[in-house]
């Protein structure tokens, strides 16, 4: 078991070292329709990912924390002109590594969290925050249900101003070491060409997701999640909870 944990940790740390967008220069010289497609793919890739069941960290008499490293792979249309005009070797998926931290607030079933990502050898950064309220905290016989609101912001790309807002509802139920969960929500993407050549895009996407939390040890857990929208995603995180 310990070897398995170490192997997963090494894998995640390796992935977070990948310069996912470091050498990509976004092509904003195309049509308005191409800019919208690029903004949709980037917006979904950079939006907030739950990577956690609906059950809250908070609600007890003491605060609880969850800190981890995660990576998301988002399918992109690598043959589209807005990608191929910028590089000769574009992969079919965009990797987005992140660090996250969550705090469960005592006495109330509310968690707050933040994510951060900095792409190697570039000024590209991603930051975000979430608030999750467990409408039902769940028990040994009943599931947990939660509402989550989140915001992310891309920085370090002079030609592009992009941010996302999201709202989702999720349900989960623990079974021993396993906690499956599922949810659905909306992602709103605001994307602007800072040169003013192209019009601002305000995009709305419906995103559903399913995931599984595997509690290996009292303080370690692994979460895997798949998201379904116009650009599908696959995520994994390794977390320390206490």
Backbone as CSV, one residue per row, in Angstrom:
resi,resn,N_x,N_y,N_z,CA_x,CA_y,CA_z,C_x,C_y,C_z
1,UNK,0.819,-1.210,0.000,0.000,0.000,0.000,0.853,1.260,0.000
2,UNK,1.917,1.268,0.826,2.786,2.442,0.876,3.455,2.674,-0.474
3,UNK,3.889,1.575,-1.139,4.520,1.715,-2.447,3.541,2.294,-3.460
4,UNK,2.278,1.896,-3.343,1.256,2.410,-4.254,1.066,3.904,-4.062
5,UNK,1.001,4.344,-2.801,0.842,5.769,-2.500,2.014,6.561,-3.065
6,UNK,3.224,6.066,-2.857,4.418,6.757,-3.346,4.404,6.839,-4.870
7,UNK,3.993,5.754,-5.528,3.959,5.741,-6.990,2.975,6.773,-7.530
8,UNK,1.802,6.857,-6.919,0.809,7.834,-7.362,1.307,9.250,-7.119
9,UNK,1.941,9.483,-5.970,2.476,10.804,-5.657,3.523,11.220,-6.690
10,UNK,4.425,10.303,-7.034,5.457,10.607,-8.032,4.810,10.931,-9.381
11,UNK,3.789,10.162,-9.748,3.097,10.405,-11.009,2.484,11.789,-11.046
12,UNK,1.776,12.166,-9.976,1.125,13.466,-9.944,2.136,14.601,-9.946
13,UNK,3.199,14.456,-9.184,4.219,15.499,-9.152,4.893,15.638,-10.510
14,UNK,5.069,14.527,-11.212,5.648,14.581,-12.547,4.729,15.326,-13.501
15,UNK,3.443,15.037,-13.408,2.491,15.700,-14.286,2.411,17.189,-14.010
16,UNK,2.503,17.577,-12.740,2.427,18.996,-12.422,3.662,19.740,-12.885
17,UNK,4.705,19.028,-13.224,5.905,19.679,-13.751,5.836,19.870,-15.261
18,UNK,4.811,19.302,-15.916,4.680,19.441,-17.359,4.326,20.877,-17.707
19,UNK,5.065,21.525,-18.606,4.762,22.900,-18.993,3.566,22.926,-19.934
20,UNK,2.363,22.720,-19.383,1.178,22.452,-20.183,0.905,23.514,-21.239
21,UNK,0.986,24.786,-20.863,0.697,25.843,-21.817,1.881,26.767,-22.011
22,UNK,3.047,26.371,-21.487,4.185,27.284,-21.461,4.603,27.740,-22.850
23,UNK,4.526,26.866,-23.850,5.006,27.208,-25.175,3.861,27.458,-26.146
24,UNK,2.649,27.578,-25.629,1.502,27.829,-26.481,1.201,29.319,-26.520
25,UNK,1.172,29.891,-27.717,0.772,31.278,-27.900,-0.600,31.248,-28.543
26,UNK,-1.599,31.774,-27.863,-2.952,31.670,-28.360,-3.111,32.507,-29.631
27,UNK,-3.716,31.900,-30.636,-3.926,32.572,-31.911,-5.246,33.322,-31.872
28,UNK,-5.179,34.635,-31.800,-6.383,35.445,-31.737,-6.583,36.232,-33.019
29,UNK,-6.020,35.730,-34.124,-6.157,36.419,-35.406,-7.203,35.759,-36.298
30,UNK,-7.893,34.760,-35.764,-8.898,34.059,-36.548,-10.242,34.754,-36.502
31,UNK,-11.287,33.994,-36.802,-12.638,34.535,-36.829,-13.235,34.577,-35.427
32,UNK,-14.373,35.247,-35.305,-15.067,35.299,-34.025,-15.512,33.905,-33.591
33,UNK,-15.947,33.097,-34.553,-16.380,31.732,-34.226,-15.224,30.902,-33.685
34,UNK,-14.025,31.072,-34.270,-12.852,30.342,-33.785,-12.448,30.814,-32.394
35,UNK,-12.577,32.107,-32.153,-12.270,32.641,-30.822,-13.227,32.067,-29.779
36,UNK,-14.489,31.905,-30.148,-15.458,31.321,-29.222,-15.104,29.869,-28.915
37,UNK,-14.707,29.107,-29.931,-14.338,27.706,-29.706,-13.095,27.599,-28.828
38,UNK,-12.100,28.440,-29.097,-10.897,28.455,-28.266,-11.238,28.815,-26.828
39,UNK,-12.084,29.823,-26.647,-12.471,30.263,-25.305,-13.234,29.177,-24.566
40,UNK,-14.059,28.419,-25.290,-14.812,27.333,-24.660,-13.875,26.242,-24.163
41,UNK,-12.935,25.822,-25.005,-12.007,24.761,-24.603,-11.109,25.209,-23.452
42,UNK,-10.573,26.417,-23.553,-9.729,26.928,-22.470,-10.531,27.140,-21.195
43,UNK,-11.735,27.696,-21.351,-12.561,27.961,-20.180,-12.913,26.699,-19.415
44,UNK,-13.275,25.644,-20.131,-13.573,24.377,-19.463,-12.326,23.790,-18.812
45,UNK,-11.176,23.916,-19.489,-9.933,23.391,-18.920,-9.541,24.123,-17.644
46,UNK,-9.802,25.423,-17.602,-9.349,26.243,-16.480,-10.431,26.491,-15.440
47,UNK,-11.617,25.925,-15.636,-12.684,26.091,-14.651,-12.391,25.261,-13.399
48,UNK,-13.210,25.454,-12.372,-12.992,24.757,-11.098,-13.492,23.319,-11.202
49,UNK,-12.710,22.403,-10.679,-13.082,20.984,-10.661,-13.310,20.547,-9.222
50,UNK,-14.433,19.860,-9.002,-14.818,19.481,-7.639,-13.764,18.595,-6.981
51,UNK,-13.489,17.467,-7.591,-12.525,16.494,-7.062,-12.732,16.248,-5.571
52,UNK,-13.994,16.123,-5.187,-14.350,15.857,-3.791,-15.810,15.433,-3.732
53,UNK,-16.159,14.550,-2.808,-17.560,14.178,-2.622,-18.380,15.347,-2.090
54,UNK,-19.687,15.145,-2.011,-20.576,16.178,-1.487,-20.453,16.335,0.024
55,UNK,-20.090,15.273,0.723,-20.007,15.351,2.179,-19.009,16.422,2.604
56,UNK,-19.329,17.188,3.648,-18.484,18.326,4.017,-17.289,17.929,4.872
57,UNK,-16.238,18.739,4.798,-15.153,18.640,5.768,-15.576,19.271,7.079
58,UNK,-16.364,20.350,6.969,-16.781,21.109,8.148,-18.004,20.529,8.820
59,UNK,-18.447,21.231,9.843,-19.636,20.828,10.573,-19.363,20.244,11.933
60,UNK,-18.100,19.924,12.221,-17.742,19.383,13.529,-17.347,20.484,14.496
61,UNK,-16.721,20.097,15.567,-16.311,21.079,16.576,-14.933,21.668,16.283
62,UNK,-14.178,21.048,15.363,-12.848,21.531,15.008,-12.757,21.742,13.497
63,UNK,-11.906,22.659,13.055,-11.715,22.817,11.612,-11.003,21.605,11.019
64,UNK,-11.298,21.313,9.779,-10.635,20.219,9.069,-10.067,20.743,7.753
65,UNK,-8.930,20.169,7.362,-8.219,20.642,6.183,-8.025,19.509,5.178
66,UNK,-7.970,19.893,3.911,-7.643,18.966,2.832,-6.698,19.706,1.886
67,UNK,-5.478,19.199,1.745,-4.460,19.837,0.916,-3.947,18.804,-0.074
68,UNK,-3.814,19.181,-1.332,-3.389,18.185,-2.301,-2.883,18.758,-3.601
69,UNK,-2.443,17.851,-4.455,-1.990,18.176,-5.804,-2.891,17.436,-6.775
70,UNK,-3.263,18.098,-7.858,-4.198,17.501,-8.806,-3.764,17.830,-10.232
71,UNK,-4.238,17.049,-11.167,-3.987,17.327,-12.579,-5.233,16.952,-13.365
72,UNK,-5.579,17.806,-14.330,-6.737,17.585,-15.183,-6.291,17.526,-16.634
73,UNK,-6.783,16.536,-17.353,-6.541,16.403,-18.786,-7.849,16.696,-19.514
74,UNK,-7.838,17.714,-20.366,-9.047,18.139,-21.067,-8.864,17.916,-22.565
75,UNK,-9.807,17.211,-23.172,-9.747,16.964,-24.610,-9.941,18.266,-25.387
76,UNK,-9.067,18.512,-26.364,-9.188,19.698,-27.205,-9.171,19.285,-28.670
77,UNK,-9.654,20.182,-29.519,-9.644,19.949,-30.961,-8.290,20.401,-31.502
78,UNK,-7.296,19.529,-31.385,-5.915,19.909,-31.705,-5.703,20.199,-33.187
79,UNK,-6.653,19.810,-34.041,-6.526,20.091,-35.473,-7.119,21.437,-35.864
80,UNK,-7.749,22.113,-34.906,-8.360,23.411,-35.199,-7.284,24.457,-35.461
81,UNK,-7.620,25.445,-36.270,-6.637,26.457,-36.670,-6.135,27.271,-35.489
82,UNK,-6.986,27.466,-34.463,-6.541,28.277,-33.330,-5.500,27.564,-32.482
83,UNK,-5.324,26.252,-32.669,-4.197,25.549,-32.051,-3.062,25.340,-33.049
84,UNK,-3.369,24.826,-34.230,-2.318,24.444,-35.174,-1.565,25.638,-35.738
85,UNK,-2.137,26.820,-35.678,-1.432,28.005,-36.162,-0.338,28.451,-35.217
86,UNK,-0.286,27.870,-34.036,0.644,28.341,-33.024,1.780,27.376,-32.726
87,UNK,1.635,26.117,-33.056,2.679,25.139,-32.747,2.558,23.978,-33.723
88,UNK,3.631,23.249,-33.902,3.636,22.145,-34.858,3.246,20.819,-34.225
89,UNK,3.277,20.744,-32.918,3.000,19.474,-32.241,2.057,19.726,-31.072
90,UNK,0.774,19.776,-31.355,-0.240,20.021,-30.338,-0.854,18.689,-29.925
91,UNK,-0.844,18.344,-28.643,-1.455,17.090,-28.193,-2.970,17.184,-28.248
92,UNK,-3.619,16.055,-28.147,-5.082,16.025,-28.208,-5.726,16.375,-26.876
93,UNK,-4.910,16.575,-25.845,-5.428,16.940,-24.526,-4.524,17.993,-23.902
94,UNK,-5.134,18.888,-23.161,-4.413,19.945,-22.464,-4.308,19.566,-20.990
95,UNK,-3.092,19.498,-20.467,-2.875,19.168,-19.060,-2.859,20.436,-18.219
96,UNK,-3.641,20.436,-17.140,-3.686,21.579,-16.226,-3.370,21.085,-14.816
97,UNK,-2.157,21.298,-14.320,-1.811,20.913,-12.946,-2.224,21.997,-11.967
98,UNK,-2.569,21.611,-10.749,-2.988,22.582,-9.738,-2.597,22.094,-8.346
99,UNK,-2.464,23.047,-7.450,-2.407,22.789,-6.019,-3.714,23.271,-5.417
100,UNK,-4.248,22.532,-4.452,-5.488,22.990,-3.828,-5.418,22.876,-2.312
101,UNK,-6.237,23.677,-1.664,-6.388,23.624,-0.206,-7.846,23.899,0.126
102,UNK,-8.395,23.117,1.057,-9.778,23.301,1.489,-9.841,23.337,3.009
103,UNK,-10.767,24.123,3.514,-10.991,24.254,4.954,-12.446,23.969,5.256
104,UNK,-12.693,23.032,6.179,-14.035,22.773,6.673,-14.284,23.601,7.916
105,UNK,-15.272,24.478,7.851,-15.537,25.411,8.943,-16.252,24.690,10.087
106,UNK,-15.818,24.901,11.329,-16.467,24.233,12.471,-17.934,24.633,12.622
107,UNK,-18.726,23.687,13.074,-20.123,23.868,13.476,-21.097,24.077,12.311
108,UNK,-20.622,24.459,11.144,-21.518,24.620,9.998,-20.979,23.785,8.841
109,UNK,-21.881,23.266,8.028,-21.485,22.348,6.948,-21.061,23.128,5.708
110,UNK,-20.081,24.001,5.880,-19.571,24.827,4.784,-18.065,24.641,4.659
111,UNK,-17.608,24.397,3.440,-16.182,24.307,3.131,-15.801,25.456,2.209
112,UNK,-14.608,25.983,2.398,-14.063,26.969,1.475,-12.742,26.431,0.935
113,UNK,-12.419,26.785,-0.296,-11.207,26.239,-0.886,-10.589,27.179,-1.897
114,UNK,-9.361,26.860,-2.293,-8.637,27.651,-3.282,-7.751,26.734,-4.108
115,UNK,-7.509,27.128,-5.362,-6.580,26.406,-6.235,-5.593,27.395,-6.834
116,UNK,-4.424,26.865,-7.195,-3.395,27.710,-7.812,-2.558,26.859,-8.755
117,UNK,-2.211,27.437,-9.883,-1.345,26.756,-10.840,-0.429,27.780,-11.486
118,UNK,0.830,27.408,-11.656,1.813,28.256,-12.323,2.549,27.399,-13.344
119,UNK,2.481,27.782,-14.608,3.069,26.983,-15.671,4.571,27.225,-15.742
120,UNK,5.331,26.150,-15.797,6.788,26.203,-15.817,7.306,27.078,-16.957
121,UNK,8.326,27.897,-16.659,9.019,28.727,-17.655,8.092,29.705,-18.362
122,UNK,7.093,30.199,-17.673,6.204,31.192,-18.265,5.587,32.022,-17.151
123,UNK,4.852,33.070,-17.562,4.140,33.908,-16.600,2.690,33.472,-16.434
124,UNK,2.302,32.370,-17.073,0.919,31.915,-17.039,0.576,31.373,-15.655
125,UNK,-0.510,31.892,-15.086,-0.956,31.464,-13.759,-2.467,31.296,-13.766
126,UNK,-2.929,30.421,-12.884,-4.361,30.204,-12.686,-4.640,30.219,-11.198
127,UNK,-5.647,30.962,-10.787,-6.058,30.978,-9.385,-7.576,30.875,-9.325
128,UNK,-8.074,30.364,-8.208,-9.511,30.204,-8.074,-9.926,29.954,-6.643
129,UNK,-11.238,30.030,-6.410,-11.780,29.825,-5.070,-13.149,29.170,-5.172
130,UNK,-13.542,28.485,-4.096,-14.839,27.810,-4.051,-15.465,27.957,-2.676
131,UNK,-16.785,27.874,-2.651,-17.555,27.744,-1.414,-18.537,26.603,-1.625
132,UNK,-18.532,25.636,-0.716,-19.442,24.488,-0.814,-20.292,24.405,0.447
133,UNK,-21.605,24.284,0.254,-22.541,24.151,1.370,-23.236,22.794,1.260
134,UNK,-23.084,21.971,2.272,-23.733,20.660,2.298,-25.160,20.827,2.811
135,UNK,-26.102,20.742,1.897,-27.516,20.833,2.284,-27.874,19.675,3.201
136,UNK,-27.388,18.491,2.842,-27.496,17.302,3.686,-26.090,16.798,3.955
137,UNK,-25.732,16.633,5.217,-24.376,16.219,5.568,-24.130,14.738,5.307
138,UNK,-25.207,13.964,5.222,-25.068,12.534,5.004,-24.833,11.782,6.298
139,UNK,-25.089,10.492,6.247,-24.912,9.630,7.417,-24.591,8.221,6.923
140,UNK,-24.636,7.270,7.823,-24.356,5.882,7.434,-25.435,5.321,6.511
141,UNK,-26.619,5.937,6.514,-27.712,5.415,5.689,-28.198,6.406,4.633
142,UNK,-27.867,7.677,4.773,-28.351,8.680,3.826,-27.178,9.333,3.092
143,UNK,-27.399,9.759,1.852,-26.322,10.411,1.098,-26.149,11.868,1.517
144,UNK,-25.033,12.427,1.135,-24.790,13.861,1.307,-25.132,14.575,0.004
145,UNK,-25.661,15.783,0.125,-25.990,16.615,-1.037,-25.413,18.004,-0.792
146,UNK,-24.759,18.570,-1.809,-24.090,19.856,-1.613,-24.239,20.758,-2.829
147,UNK,-24.244,22.065,-2.554,-24.174,23.095,-3.581,-22.787,23.725,-3.542
148,UNK,-22.221,24.003,-4.719,-20.892,24.607,-4.781,-20.891,25.766,-5.772
149,UNK,-20.303,26.876,-5.366,-20.047,27.993,-6.261,-18.553,28.227,-6.340
150,UNK,-18.038,28.539,-7.546,-16.588,28.680,-7.704,-16.260,29.728,-8.756
151,UNK,-15.013,30.203,-8.694,-14.517,31.228,-9.621,-13.059,30.932,-9.937
152,UNK,-12.652,31.085,-11.193,-11.239,30.962,-11.565,-10.852,32.118,-12.476
153,UNK,-9.552,32.438,-12.480,-9.044,33.561,-13.272,-7.692,33.192,-13.867
154,UNK,-7.554,33.375,-15.180,-6.283,33.178,-15.871,-5.512,34.488,-15.888
155,UNK,-4.228,34.432,-15.597,-3.385,35.624,-15.661,-2.060,35.275,-16.325
156,UNK,-1.340,36.300,-16.759,-0.042,36.090,-17.386,-0.083,35.928,-18.884
157,UNK,-1.275,35.992,-19.484,-1.420,35.936,-20.940,-1.897,37.308,-21.395
158,UNK,-0.998,38.107,-21.943,-1.315,39.497,-22.265,-2.446,39.632,-23.271
159,UNK,-2.545,38.690,-24.199,-3.516,38.812,-25.286,-4.917,38.363,-24.899
160,UNK,-5.059,37.723,-23.740,-6.337,37.101,-23.398,-6.710,37.367,-21.950
161,UNK,-7.941,37.795,-21.737,-8.501,37.977,-20.395,-9.620,36.955,-20.242
162,UNK,-9.415,35.952,-19.393,-10.382,34.858,-19.275,-10.652,34.532,-17.815
163,UNK,-11.930,34.385,-17.488,-12.335,33.963,-16.143,-13.555,33.065,-16.263
164,UNK,-13.803,32.266,-15.220,-14.972,31.388,-15.208,-15.697,31.485,-13.872
165,UNK,-16.996,31.282,-13.923,-17.809,31.118,-12.726,-18.587,29.821,-12.889
166,UNK,-18.817,29.118,-11.798,-19.543,27.852,-11.897,-20.423,27.629,-10.679
167,UNK,-21.478,26.877,-10.902,-22.409,26.495,-9.839,-22.843,25.066,-10.109
168,UNK,-22.754,24.196,-9.091,-23.156,22.805,-9.302,-23.790,22.229,-8.048
169,UNK,-24.489,21.131,-8.245,-25.065,20.361,-7.150,-24.529,18.940,-7.268
170,UNK,-24.196,18.338,-6.133,-23.604,16.999,-6.165,-24.182,16.135,-5.056
171,UNK,-24.025,14.828,-5.230,-24.501,13.849,-4.255,-23.416,12.793,-4.076
172,UNK,-23.259,12.293,-2.862,-22.253,11.255,-2.608,-22.714,10.363,-1.468
173,UNK,-22.139,9.159,-1.417,-22.441,8.214,-0.347,-21.212,7.349,-0.109
174,UNK,-20.734,7.337,1.121,-19.553,6.561,1.462,-19.864,5.102,1.730
175,UNK,-18.964,4.223,1.290,-19.039,2.791,1.553,-17.639,2.337,1.954
176,UNK,-17.405,2.247,3.257,-16.076,1.879,3.768,-15.033,2.867,3.246
177,UNK,-14.027,2.370,2.501,-12.961,3.247,2.007,-13.335,3.997,0.730
178,UNK,-14.470,3.661,0.134,-14.858,4.241,-1.147,-16.024,5.199,-0.992
179,UNK,-15.934,6.346,-1.675,-17.033,7.309,-1.689,-17.282,7.758,-3.122
180,UNK,-18.239,7.135,-3.812,-18.587,7.603,-5.157,-19.437,8.870,-5.078
181,UNK,-19.319,9.698,-6.106,-20.125,10.922,-6.139,-20.430,11.296,-7.583
182,UNK,-21.439,12.144,-7.747,-21.836,12.613,-9.069,-22.465,13.987,-8.922
183,UNK,-22.455,14.756,-10.007,-23.040,16.084,-9.942,-23.264,16.669,-11.320
184,UNK,-23.943,17.806,-11.335,-24.210,18.523,-12.578,-24.273,20.006,-12.266
185,UNK,-23.864,20.819,-13.221,-23.884,22.253,-12.977,-23.660,23.046,-14.248
186,UNK,-23.484,24.349,-14.079,-23.243,25.268,-15.180,-21.883,25.930,-15.002
187,UNK,-21.226,26.164,-16.118,-19.971,26.921,-16.144,-20.180,28.116,-17.067
188,UNK,-19.902,29.314,-16.553,-19.995,30.533,-17.346,-18.583,31.051,-17.613
189,UNK,-18.268,31.253,-18.877,-16.924,31.651,-19.300,-16.975,33.058,-19.878
190,UNK,-16.152,33.954,-19.344,-15.988,35.306,-19.878,-14.602,35.399,-20.505
191,UNK,-14.540,35.685,-21.800,-13.265,35.690,-22.514,-13.181,36.910,-23.418
192,UNK,-12.055,37.653,-23.301,-11.877,38.871,-24.087,-10.517,38.891,-24.761
193,UNK,-10.510,39.329,-26.002,-9.280,39.642,-26.724,-8.874,41.049,-26.298
194,UNK,-7.773,41.179,-25.582,-7.405,42.475,-24.996,-7.057,43.524,-26.049
195,UNK,-6.790,43.104,-27.283,-6.513,44.077,-28.339,-7.779,44.766,-28.827
196,UNK,-8.941,44.168,-28.525,-10.201,44.741,-28.962,-10.586,44.371,-30.374
197,UNK,-9.789,43.548,-31.038,-10.084,43.147,-32.414,-11.320,42.260,-32.486
198,UNK,-11.445,41.348,-31.520,-12.577,40.428,-31.476,-13.508,40.806,-30.337
199,UNK,-14.773,40.496,-30.501,-15.766,40.820,-29.476,-15.635,39.888,-28.280
200,UNK,-16.039,40.373,-27.122,-16.017,39.565,-25.906,-16.997,38.412,-26.034
201,UNK,-16.600,37.260,-25.542,-17.464,36.083,-25.547,-17.925,35.767,-24.130
202,UNK,-19.230,35.565,-23.981,-19.819,35.104,-22.722,-20.481,33.766,-23.030
203,UNK,-19.900,32.710,-22.516,-20.272,31.346,-22.897,-20.846,30.610,-21.694
204,UNK,-21.897,29.842,-21.924,-22.511,29.028,-20.873,-22.427,27.562,-21.278
205,UNK,-21.902,26.728,-20.387,-21.750,25.296,-20.643,-22.361,24.494,-19.498
206,UNK,-23.072,23.442,-19.845,-23.535,22.485,-18.837,-22.471,21.410,-18.668
207,UNK,-22.094,21.145,-17.421,-21.064,20.133,-17.159,-21.556,19.159,-16.097
208,UNK,-21.495,17.878,-16.394,-21.792,16.841,-15.407,-20.494,16.127,-15.055
209,UNK,-20.486,15.461,-13.920,-19.259,14.786,-13.498,-19.579,13.615,-12.583
210,UNK,-18.685,12.634,-12.595,-18.744,11.495,-11.680,-17.340,11.295,-11.129
211,UNK,-17.268,10.825,-9.895,-15.954,10.645,-9.293,-15.963,9.585,-8.211
212,UNK,-14.770,9.265,-7.745,-14.608,8.269,-6.689,-13.457,8.688,-5.786
213,UNK,-13.735,8.760,-4.494,-12.701,9.025,-3.491,-12.310,7.709,-2.838
214,UNK,-11.008,7.454,-2.799,-10.474,6.227,-2.219,-9.596,6.613,-1.039
215,UNK,-10.075,6.330,0.164,-9.344,6.676,1.387,-8.376,5.551,1.725
216,UNK,-7.103,5.767,1.392,-6.097,4.724,1.568,-5.713,4.535,3.023
217,UNK,-5.422,5.638,3.695,-4.969,5.661,5.079,-5.783,6.713,5.814
218,UNK,-5.666,6.805,7.143,-6.466,7.794,7.873,-6.327,9.223,7.358
219,UNK,-5.152,9.589,6.818,-4.958,10.976,6.387,-4.706,11.119,4.886
220,UNK,-4.591,10.013,4.142,-4.323,10.081,2.710,-5.531,9.601,1.917
221,UNK,-5.807,10.276,0.798,-6.861,9.809,-0.092,-6.537,10.187,-1.530
222,UNK,-7.072,9.398,-2.440,-6.943,9.642,-3.877,-8.341,9.845,-4.441
223,UNK,-8.477,10.828,-5.336,-9.760,11.096,-5.979,-9.566,11.069,-7.491
224,UNK,-10.454,10.366,-8.183,-10.476,10.353,-9.646,-11.836,10.857,-10.107
225,UNK,-11.836,11.653,-11.176,-13.086,12.272,-11.624,-13.100,12.394,-13.142
226,UNK,-14.275,12.189,-13.725,-14.485,12.414,-15.154,-15.566,13.468,-15.318
227,UNK,-15.312,14.443,-16.195,-16.272,15.505,-16.454,-16.754,15.450,-17.893
228,UNK,-18.027,15.801,-18.096,-18.634,15.667,-19.418,-19.270,16.990,-19.834
229,UNK,-18.712,17.579,-20.900,-19.217,18.817,-21.478,-18.816,18.797,-22.951
230,UNK,-18.797,19.944,-23.611,-18.364,19.948,-25.010,-16.893,19.574,-25.140
231,UNK,-16.123,19.741,-24.057,-14.751,19.226,-23.970,-14.675,18.365,-22.716
232,UNK,-14.558,17.055,-22.881,-14.538,16.145,-21.736,-13.210,16.237,-20.989
233,UNK,-13.245,15.875,-19.706,-12.054,16.004,-18.863,-11.898,14.781,-17.971
234,UNK,-10.646,14.556,-17.558,-10.317,13.453,-16.660,-9.298,13.977,-15.652
235,UNK,-9.610,13.809,-14.367,-8.792,14.413,-13.312,-8.421,13.390,-12.253
236,UNK,-7.315,13.669,-11.565,-6.890,12.856,-10.431,-6.208,13.757,-9.420
237,UNK,-6.398,13.463,-8.148,-5.725,14.227,-7.095,-5.263,13.297,-5.985
238,UNK,-4.180,13.685,-5.343,-3.668,13.006,-4.158,-3.702,14.015,-3.027
239,UNK,-4.341,13.643,-1.916,-4.664,14.616,-0.884,-4.238,14.158,0.501
240,UNK,-3.960,15.143,1.323,-3.678,14.947,2.737,-4.787,15.627,3.518
241,UNK,-5.549,14.860,4.293,-6.663,15.409,5.058,-6.456,15.236,6.547
242,UNK,-6.758,16.283,7.287,-6.593,16.212,8.745,-7.482,17.249,9.418
